[in-house]
Amino acid sequence: MAQPKRKHSKSRTNKRRSAYKLTAPALVACPRCHQLMKPHNVCPTCGYYNGKEIVEIKEI
Ligand SMILES: [Zn+2]
């Protein structure tokens, strides 16, 4: 198999790794219960999506 001719420099490795970073998750307020939730997902607090109850949330 073909092999790399030279070892990558630390600088090159570090430049590549400089692109790795965490991003904050996108969150929107639920229009029904106003809790933060992920967009385009059923609300985990009230179980509604697009004005309809999709899943029933049981109180514990
Ligand atoms: Zn909700």
PDB file of the backbone (N, CA, C, O) and the ligand in Angstrom, with CONECT records:
HET     ZN  A 101       1
ATOM      1  N   MET A   1       0.837  -1.200   0.000  1.00  0.00           N
ATOM      2  CA  MET A   1       0.000   0.000   0.000  1.00  0.00           C
ATOM      3  C   MET A   1       0.864   1.239   0.000  1.00  0.00           C
ATOM      4  O   MET A   1       1.952   1.254   0.575  1.00  0.00           O
ATOM      5  N   ALA A   2       0.378   2.266  -0.642  1.00  0.00           N
ATOM      6  CA  ALA A   2       1.111   3.537  -0.678  1.00  0.00           C
ATOM      7  C   ALA A   2       1.284   4.083   0.731  1.00  0.00           C
ATOM      8  O   ALA A   2       0.382   3.979   1.563  1.00  0.00           O
ATOM      9  N   GLN A   3       2.417   4.649   0.984  1.00  0.00           N
ATOM     10  CA  GLN A   3       2.721   5.191   2.308  1.00  0.00           C
ATOM     11  C   GLN A   3       3.019   6.680   2.196  1.00  0.00           C
ATOM     12  O   GLN A   3       3.536   7.126   1.172  1.00  0.00           O
ATOM     13  N   PRO A   4       2.709   7.445   3.213  1.00  0.00           N
ATOM     14  CA  PRO A   4       3.070   8.862   3.180  1.00  0.00           C
ATOM     15  C   PRO A   4       4.586   9.028   3.206  1.00  0.00           C
ATOM     16  O   PRO A   4       5.287   8.303   3.911  1.00  0.00           O
ATOM     17  N   LYS A   5       5.079   9.985   2.436  1.00  0.00           N
ATOM     18  CA  LYS A   5       6.527  10.147   2.320  1.00  0.00           C
ATOM     19  C   LYS A   5       7.124  10.779   3.568  1.00  0.00           C
ATOM     20  O   LYS A   5       8.236  10.452   3.980  1.00  0.00           O
ATOM     21  N   ARG A   6       6.346  11.710   4.172  1.00  0.00           N
ATOM     22  CA  ARG A   6       6.862  12.423   5.341  1.00  0.00           C
ATOM     23  C   ARG A   6       5.804  12.420   6.452  1.00  0.00           C
ATOM     24  O   ARG A   6       4.599  12.343   6.212  1.00  0.00           O
ATOM     25  N   LYS A   7       6.317  12.508   7.652  1.00  0.00           N
ATOM     26  CA  LYS A   7       5.447  12.680   8.817  1.00  0.00           C
ATOM     27  C   LYS A   7       4.820  14.077   8.772  1.00  0.00           C
ATOM     28  O   LYS A   7       5.486  15.049   8.412  1.00  0.00           O
ATOM     29  N   HIS A   8       3.517  14.175   9.143  1.00  0.00           N
ATOM     30  CA  HIS A   8       2.885  15.499   9.252  1.00  0.00           C
ATOM     31  C   HIS A   8       3.536  16.273  10.384  1.00  0.00           C
ATOM     32  O   HIS A   8       3.851  15.701  11.428  1.00  0.00           O
ATOM     33  N   SER A   9       3.737  17.545  10.191  1.00  0.00           N
ATOM     34  CA  SER A   9       4.272  18.382  11.271  1.00  0.00           C
ATOM     35  C   SER A   9       3.214  18.554  12.358  1.00  0.00           C
ATOM     36  O   SER A   9       2.017  18.410  12.109  1.00  0.00           O
ATOM     37  N   LYS A  10       3.680  18.865  13.565  1.00  0.00           N
ATOM     38  CA  LYS A  10       2.753  19.173  14.669  1.00  0.00           C
ATOM     39  C   LYS A  10       1.883  20.350  14.282  1.00  0.00           C
ATOM     40  O   LYS A  10       0.699  20.400  14.615  1.00  0.00           O
ATOM     41  N   SER A  11       2.480  21.299  13.574  1.00  0.00           N
ATOM     42  CA  SER A  11       1.744  22.490  13.139  1.00  0.00           C
ATOM     43  C   SER A  11       0.579  22.093  12.236  1.00  0.00           C
ATOM     44  O   SER A  11      -0.529  22.611  12.379  1.00  0.00           O
ATOM     45  N   ARG A  12       0.830  21.184  11.318  1.00  0.00           N
ATOM     46  CA  ARG A  12      -0.217  20.770  10.389  1.00  0.00           C
ATOM     47  C   ARG A  12      -1.333  20.040  11.132  1.00  0.00           C
ATOM     48  O   ARG A  12      -2.515  20.271  10.877  1.00  0.00           O
ATOM     49  N   THR A  13      -0.942  19.144  12.064  1.00  0.00           N
ATOM     50  CA  THR A  13      -1.922  18.429  12.876  1.00  0.00           C
ATOM     51  C   THR A  13      -2.749  19.417  13.690  1.00  0.00           C
ATOM     52  O   THR A  13      -3.975  19.317  13.752  1.00  0.00           O
ATOM     53  N   ASN A  14      -2.057  20.379  14.318  1.00  0.00           N
ATOM     54  CA  ASN A  14      -2.757  21.348  15.161  1.00  0.00           C
ATOM     55  C   ASN A  14      -3.675  22.247  14.345  1.00  0.00           C
ATOM     56  O   ASN A  14      -4.745  22.630  14.818  1.00  0.00           O
ATOM     57  N   LYS A  15      -3.268  22.589  13.120  1.00  0.00           N
ATOM     58  CA  LYS A  15      -4.129  23.414  12.260  1.00  0.00           C
ATOM     59  C   LYS A  15      -5.408  22.660  11.911  1.00  0.00           C
ATOM     60  O   LYS A  15      -6.492  23.244  11.890  1.00  0.00           O
ATOM     61  N   ARG A  16      -5.280  21.354  11.634  1.00  0.00           N
ATOM     62  CA  ARG A  16      -6.457  20.542  11.334  1.00  0.00           C
ATOM     63  C   ARG A  16      -7.360  20.481  12.572  1.00  0.00           C
ATOM     64  O   ARG A  16      -8.576  20.640  12.468  1.00  0.00           O
ATOM     65  N   ARG A  17      -6.751  20.250  13.748  1.00  0.00           N
ATOM     66  CA  ARG A  17      -7.542  20.107  14.968  1.00  0.00           C
ATOM     67  C   ARG A  17      -8.165  21.412  15.429  1.00  0.00           C
ATOM     68  O   ARG A  17      -9.107  21.401  16.222  1.00  0.00           O
ATOM     69  N   SER A  18      -7.654  22.535  14.946  1.00  0.00           N
ATOM     70  CA  SER A  18      -8.222  23.823  15.353  1.00  0.00           C
ATOM     71  C   SER A  18      -9.665  23.947  14.878  1.00  0.00           C
ATOM     72  O   SER A  18     -10.415  24.778  15.392  1.00  0.00           O
ATOM     73  N   ALA A  19     -10.066  23.126  13.896  1.00  0.00           N
ATOM     74  CA  ALA A  19     -11.440  23.192  13.389  1.00  0.00           C
ATOM     75  C   ALA A  19     -12.406  22.409  14.265  1.00  0.00           C
ATOM     76  O   ALA A  19     -13.619  22.562  14.121  1.00  0.00           O
ATOM     77  N   TYR A  20     -11.891  21.557  15.189  1.00  0.00           N
ATOM     78  CA  TYR A  20     -12.775  20.760  16.038  1.00  0.00           C
ATOM     79  C   TYR A  20     -13.265  21.632  17.181  1.00  0.00           C
ATOM     80  O   TYR A  20     -12.458  22.090  17.991  1.00  0.00           O
ATOM     81  N   LYS A  21     -14.528  21.866  17.264  1.00  0.00           N
ATOM     82  CA  LYS A  21     -15.055  22.582  18.419  1.00  0.00           C
ATOM     83  C   LYS A  21     -16.518  22.225  18.638  1.00  0.00           C
ATOM     84  O   LYS A  21     -17.220  21.823  17.710  1.00  0.00           O
ATOM     85  N   LEU A  22     -16.958  22.375  19.862  1.00  0.00           N
ATOM     86  CA  LEU A  22     -18.348  22.131  20.210  1.00  0.00           C
ATOM     87  C   LEU A  22     -19.179  23.333  19.819  1.00  0.00           C
ATOM     88  O   LEU A  22     -18.729  24.475  19.914  1.00  0.00           O
ATOM     89  N   THR A  23     -20.394  23.065  19.381  1.00  0.00           N
ATOM     90  CA  THR A  23     -21.321  24.162  19.115  1.00  0.00           C
ATOM     91  C   THR A  23     -22.526  23.993  20.035  1.00  0.00           C
ATOM     92  O   THR A  23     -22.925  22.873  20.354  1.00  0.00           O
ATOM     93  N   ALA A  24     -23.091  25.099  20.451  1.00  0.00           N
ATOM     94  CA  ALA A  24     -24.266  25.059  21.313  1.00  0.00           C
ATOM     95  C   ALA A  24     -25.433  24.493  20.512  1.00  0.00           C
ATOM     96  O   ALA A  24     -25.597  24.836  19.341  1.00  0.00           O
ATOM     97  N   PRO A  25     -26.269  23.610  21.139  1.00  0.00           N
ATOM     98  CA  PRO A  25     -27.393  23.057  20.404  1.00  0.00           C
ATOM     99  C   PRO A  25     -28.435  24.139  20.100  1.00  0.00           C
ATOM    100  O   PRO A  25     -28.667  25.039  20.908  1.00  0.00           O
ATOM    101  N   ALA A  26     -29.047  24.035  18.943  1.00  0.00           N
ATOM    102  CA  ALA A  26     -30.116  24.966  18.578  1.00  0.00           C
ATOM    103  C   ALA A  26     -31.354  24.610  19.400  1.00  0.00           C
ATOM    104  O   ALA A  26     -31.805  23.465  19.377  1.00  0.00           O
ATOM    105  N   LEU A  27     -31.894  25.566  20.110  1.00  0.00           N
ATOM    106  CA  LEU A  27     -33.089  25.339  20.918  1.00  0.00           C
ATOM    107  C   LEU A  27     -34.086  26.459  20.647  1.00  0.00           C
ATOM    108  O   LEU A  27     -33.711  27.620  20.478  1.00  0.00           O
ATOM    109  N   VAL A  28     -35.358  26.090  20.609  1.00  0.00           N
ATOM    110  CA  VAL A  28     -36.411  27.091  20.448  1.00  0.00           C
ATOM    111  C   VAL A  28     -37.432  26.891  21.570  1.00  0.00           C
ATOM    112  O   VAL A  28     -37.512  25.807  22.149  1.00  0.00           O
ATOM    113  N   ALA A  29     -38.210  27.930  21.876  1.00  0.00           N
ATOM    114  CA  ALA A  29     -39.252  27.815  22.889  1.00  0.00           C
ATOM    115  C   ALA A  29     -40.457  27.123  22.273  1.00  0.00           C
ATOM    116  O   ALA A  29     -40.862  27.443  21.155  1.00  0.00           O
ATOM    117  N   CYS A  30     -41.034  26.162  23.014  1.00  0.00           N
ATOM    118  CA  CYS A  30     -42.240  25.480  22.551  1.00  0.00           C
ATOM    119  C   CYS A  30     -43.388  26.484  22.473  1.00  0.00           C
ATOM    120  O   CYS A  30     -43.587  27.242  23.422  1.00  0.00           O
ATOM    121  N   PRO A  31     -44.145  26.517  21.388  1.00  0.00           N
ATOM    122  CA  PRO A  31     -45.255  27.474  21.307  1.00  0.00           C
ATOM    123  C   PRO A  31     -46.389  27.164  22.284  1.00  0.00           C
ATOM    124  O   PRO A  31     -47.211  28.038  22.562  1.00  0.00           O
ATOM    125  N   ARG A  32     -46.451  25.943  22.809  1.00  0.00           N
ATOM    126  CA  ARG A  32     -47.535  25.569  23.720  1.00  0.00           C
ATOM    127  C   ARG A  32     -47.130  25.740  25.184  1.00  0.00           C
ATOM    128  O   ARG A  32     -47.841  26.385  25.954  1.00  0.00           O
ATOM    129  N   CYS A  33     -45.973  25.156  25.573  1.00  0.00           N
ATOM    130  CA  CYS A  33     -45.603  25.191  26.988  1.00  0.00           C
ATOM    131  C   CYS A  33     -44.414  26.118  27.262  1.00  0.00           C
ATOM    132  O   CYS A  33     -44.029  26.309  28.415  1.00  0.00           O
ATOM    133  N   HIS A  34     -43.839  26.687  26.211  1.00  0.00           N
ATOM    134  CA  HIS A  34     -42.757  27.682  26.321  1.00  0.00           C
ATOM    135  C   HIS A  34     -41.487  27.149  26.967  1.00  0.00           C
ATOM    136  O   HIS A  34     -40.631  27.926  27.389  1.00  0.00           O
ATOM    137  N   GLN A  35     -41.360  25.827  27.046  1.00  0.00           N
ATOM    138  CA  GLN A  35     -40.092  25.242  27.480  1.00  0.00           C
ATOM    139  C   GLN A  35     -39.174  25.168  26.271  1.00  0.00           C
ATOM    140  O   GLN A  35     -39.643  25.104  25.135  1.00  0.00           O
ATOM    141  N   LEU A  36     -37.862  25.175  26.512  1.00  0.00           N
ATOM    142  CA  LEU A  36     -36.930  25.040  25.402  1.00  0.00           C
ATOM    143  C   LEU A  36     -36.997  23.618  24.850  1.00  0.00           C
ATOM    144  O   LEU A  36     -37.075  22.649  25.605  1.00  0.00           O
ATOM    145  N   MET A  37     -36.965  23.509  23.532  1.00  0.00           N
ATOM    146  CA  MET A  37     -36.989  22.201  22.875  1.00  0.00           C
ATOM    147  C   MET A  37     -36.220  22.286  21.577  1.00  0.00           C
ATOM    148  O   MET A  37     -35.932  23.376  21.081  1.00  0.00           O
ATOM    149  N   LYS A  38     -35.887  21.130  21.029  1.00  0.00           N
ATOM    150  CA  LYS A  38     -35.181  21.108  19.760  1.00  0.00           C
ATOM    151  C   LYS A  38     -36.170  21.417  18.635  1.00  0.00           C
ATOM    152  O   LYS A  38     -37.292  20.911  18.653  1.00  0.00           O
ATOM    153  N   PRO A  39     -35.778  22.236  17.661  1.00  0.00           N
ATOM    154  CA  PRO A  39     -36.687  22.533  16.556  1.00  0.00           C
ATOM    155  C   PRO A  39     -36.952  21.288  15.708  1.00  0.00           C
ATOM    156  O   PRO A  39     -36.091  20.416  15.598  1.00  0.00           O
ATOM    157  N   HIS A  40     -38.131  21.206  15.115  1.00  0.00           N
ATOM    158  CA  HIS A  40     -38.545  20.110  14.229  1.00  0.00           C
ATOM    159  C   HIS A  40     -38.605  18.777  14.974  1.00  0.00           C
ATOM    160  O   HIS A  40     -38.402  17.720  14.376  1.00  0.00           O
ATOM    161  N   ASN A  41     -38.884  18.825  16.277  1.00  0.00           N
ATOM    162  CA  ASN A  41     -39.039  17.614  17.078  1.00  0.00           C
ATOM    163  C   ASN A  41     -40.279  17.773  17.951  1.00  0.00           C
ATOM    164  O   ASN A  41     -40.699  18.889  18.257  1.00  0.00           O
ATOM    165  N   VAL A  42     -40.862  16.634  18.348  1.00  0.00           N
ATOM    166  CA  VAL A  42     -41.964  16.666  19.299  1.00  0.00           C
ATOM    167  C   VAL A  42     -41.435  17.243  20.615  1.00  0.00           C
ATOM    168  O   VAL A  42     -40.342  16.887  21.057  1.00  0.00           O
ATOM    169  N   CYS A  43     -42.203  18.123  21.229  1.00  0.00           N
ATOM    170  CA  CYS A  43     -41.775  18.735  22.484  1.00  0.00           C
ATOM    171  C   CYS A  43     -41.681  17.666  23.573  1.00  0.00           C
ATOM    172  O   CYS A  43     -42.660  16.958  23.805  1.00  0.00           O
ATOM    173  N   PRO A  44     -40.536  17.525  24.249  1.00  0.00           N
ATOM    174  CA  PRO A  44     -40.415  16.496  25.287  1.00  0.00           C
ATOM    175  C   PRO A  44     -41.203  16.821  26.551  1.00  0.00           C
ATOM    176  O   PRO A  44     -41.445  15.933  27.368  1.00  0.00           O
ATOM    177  N   THR A  45     -41.606  18.078  26.725  1.00  0.00           N
ATOM    178  CA  THR A  45     -42.333  18.476  27.928  1.00  0.00           C
ATOM    179  C   THR A  45     -43.837  18.253  27.782  1.00  0.00           C
ATOM    180  O   THR A  45     -44.466  17.726  28.699  1.00  0.00           O
ATOM    181  N   CYS A  46     -44.430  18.644  26.644  1.00  0.00           N
ATOM    182  CA  CYS A  46     -45.884  18.522  26.496  1.00  0.00           C
ATOM    183  C   CYS A  46     -46.294  17.517  25.420  1.00  0.00           C
ATOM    184  O   CYS A  46     -47.475  17.185  25.317  1.00  0.00           O
ATOM    185  N   GLY A  47     -45.352  17.026  24.622  1.00  0.00           N
ATOM    186  CA  GLY A  47     -45.681  15.997  23.634  1.00  0.00           C
ATOM    187  C   GLY A  47     -46.407  16.500  22.408  1.00  0.00           C
ATOM    188  O   GLY A  47     -46.987  15.711  21.662  1.00  0.00           O
ATOM    189  N   TYR A  48     -46.382  17.819  22.184  1.00  0.00           N
ATOM    190  CA  TYR A  48     -47.085  18.380  21.030  1.00  0.00           C
ATOM    191  C   TYR A  48     -46.123  18.669  19.896  1.00  0.00           C
ATOM    192  O   TYR A  48     -44.955  18.994  20.107  1.00  0.00           O
ATOM    193  N   TYR A  49     -46.645  18.541  18.689  1.00  0.00           N
ATOM    194  CA  TYR A  49     -45.908  18.985  17.500  1.00  0.00           C
ATOM    195  C   TYR A  49     -46.915  19.494  16.499  1.00  0.00           C
ATOM    196  O   TYR A  49     -47.916  18.829  16.232  1.00  0.00           O
ATOM    197  N   ASN A  50     -46.668  20.664  15.940  1.00  0.00           N
ATOM    198  CA  ASN A  50     -47.528  21.267  14.912  1.00  0.00           C
ATOM    199  C   ASN A  50     -48.972  21.412  15.417  1.00  0.00           C
ATOM    200  O   ASN A  50     -49.924  21.203  14.664  1.00  0.00           O
ATOM    201  N   GLY A  51     -49.123  21.775  16.705  1.00  0.00           N
ATOM    202  CA  GLY A  51     -50.451  22.031  17.270  1.00  0.00           C
ATOM    203  C   GLY A  51     -51.232  20.792  17.656  1.00  0.00           C
ATOM    204  O   GLY A  51     -52.377  20.910  18.091  1.00  0.00           O
ATOM    205  N   LYS A  52     -50.656  19.609  17.513  1.00  0.00           N
ATOM    206  CA  LYS A  52     -51.363  18.380  17.843  1.00  0.00           C
ATOM    207  C   LYS A  52     -50.570  17.592  18.876  1.00  0.00           C
ATOM    208  O   LYS A  52     -49.341  17.645  18.911  1.00  0.00           O
ATOM    209  N   GLU A  53     -51.313  16.843  19.736  1.00  0.00           N
ATOM    210  CA  GLU A  53     -50.624  15.989  20.691  1.00  0.00           C
ATOM    211  C   GLU A  53     -50.161  14.746  19.959  1.00  0.00           C
ATOM    212  O   GLU A  53     -50.975  14.016  19.394  1.00  0.00           O
ATOM    213  N   ILE A  54     -48.885  14.505  19.964  1.00  0.00           N
ATOM    214  CA  ILE A  54     -48.307  13.388  19.217  1.00  0.00           C
ATOM    215  C   ILE A  54     -48.019  12.235  20.169  1.00  0.00           C
ATOM    216  O   ILE A  54     -48.338  11.084  19.870  1.00  0.00           O
ATOM    217  N   VAL A  55     -47.423  12.539  21.307  1.00  0.00           N
ATOM    218  CA  VAL A  55     -47.153  11.509  22.302  1.00  0.00           C
ATOM    219  C   VAL A  55     -47.720  11.981  23.634  1.00  0.00           C
ATOM    220  O   VAL A  55     -47.719  13.173  23.943  1.00  0.00           O
ATOM    221  N   GLU A  56     -48.201  11.028  24.410  1.00  0.00           N
ATOM    222  CA  GLU A  56     -48.752  11.355  25.727  1.00  0.00           C
ATOM    223  C   GLU A  56     -47.631  11.346  26.743  1.00  0.00           C
ATOM    224  O   GLU A  56     -46.898  10.364  26.862  1.00  0.00           O
ATOM    225  N   ILE A  57     -47.494  12.457  27.486  1.00  0.00           N
ATOM    226  CA  ILE A  57     -46.467  12.540  28.516  1.00  0.00           C
ATOM    227  C   ILE A  57     -47.106  12.152  29.846  1.00  0.00           C
ATOM    228  O   ILE A  57     -48.050  12.800  30.299  1.00  0.00           O
ATOM    229  N   LYS A  58     -46.590  11.097  30.468  1.00  0.00           N
ATOM    230  CA  LYS A  58     -47.136  10.633  31.745  1.00  0.00           C
ATOM    231  C   LYS A  58     -46.412  11.336  32.894  1.00  0.00           C
ATOM    232  O   LYS A  58     -45.185  11.424  32.914  1.00  0.00           O
ATOM    233  N   GLU A  59     -47.192  11.828  33.838  1.00  0.00           N
ATOM    234  CA  GLU A  59     -46.611  12.429  35.054  1.00  0.00           C
ATOM    235  C   GLU A  59     -46.101  11.316  35.952  1.00  0.00           C
ATOM    236  O   GLU A  59     -46.744  10.276  36.092  1.00  0.00           O
ATOM    237  N   ILE A  60     -44.965  11.535  36.547  1.00  0.00           N
ATOM    238  CA  ILE A  60     -44.402  10.521  37.451  1.00  0.00           C
ATOM    239  C   ILE A  60     -44.623  10.974  38.894  1.00  0.00           C
ATOM    240  O   ILE A  60     -44.230  10.275  39.828  1.00  0.00           O
TER     241      ILE A  60
HETATM  242 ZN    ZN A 101     -44.211  21.901  24.776  1.00  0.00          ZN2+
END
